[in-house]
């Protein structure tokens, strides 16, 4: 095979690869952001230098970028799991809220030894997310109502449930609840400056918590379940072709419920670790906090790959955190970061749109 043919083959492989599409989407998104910055009267090069410095300027900034990325890695993984099994979980936000609310209630109301308190609270929150996500799956399996509709409605139920709890346990002269007990907190290092010198002393000034470790463990478990187990095979088979799966002896309704339940449990884990490791309290919500919807962006950017959710979550979380540095250094509105992220996701979705159009045209041609 000649060098020219090898080069052409490599170009085709890159063009058709999901990683290639993702990298091109990121570059195009950043270019659009640069154009918007230029039109607004800012220097795009200076802006992106400040954006990078917002993450890598100090170990503390890196730590904060990880803290901001942790919940959306888990919600992205939950959405990814549902996508892999042919379901569209728009309820990640509500499931996140359920996890954080249950985490607060058990963390605040119970007085238990530290390790037992942490384990019990996390398990109960996961079970709550399991039930809440499974409810949407049950509604689809039993009544045929699309999961997008049911999960959006469940988001608002969770939203108002959190506010009800906040009003019940609201701290005086505050817009949030009292803090959870110390025995329920999962922040890895307290008083880092006294315990470490140099890099780690700065790094752990950010509230790095158990959630990032659990997120990595969950990514590995989800990848293993989807690719190496019969459960994963059945779940993906139902997602690809429900009728054929039923013909093959798979209980499709049960698999739909199981898939949404697992997805809900992962999103709920994001919520409970956020409360136990970082915020320690519940805020009064005037609008959705968007952890679940950011998780949707993480999953799409990762091309619904569990391992990819770690990298896309870190990328988007760092981008959002660095937006505050851009605002401080240059006065650039932080909403620009949302424009860049939205553009990146838009370009990521374009190949999928073309594939859908191509499939429809091919189907019409066959007819």
Secondary structure, DSSP 8 states (H G I E B T S, - for coil): --HHHHHHHHHHHHHHSHHHHHHHHHHHHHHHHHHHHHHTT--HHHHHHHHHHHHHSSHHHHHHHHHHHHHHHHHHHHHHHHHHTT---TTHHHHHHHHHHHHHHHHHH----HHHHHHHHHHHHHHHHHHHHHHHHHHHHHH---HHHHHHHHHHHHHHHHHHHHHHTB-TTSSBB----GGG--BS-SSHHHH--HHHHHHTTS--BHHHHHHHHHHHHHHHHHHHSHHHHHHHHHHH-HHHHHHTT--HHHHHHHHHHHHHHHHHHHHHHHIIIII-S-B--SS---HHHHHHHHHHHTTT-HHHHHHHHHHHHHHHHHHHHHHHHH---THHHHHHHHHHHHHHHHHHHHHHHHHHHHHHHH-
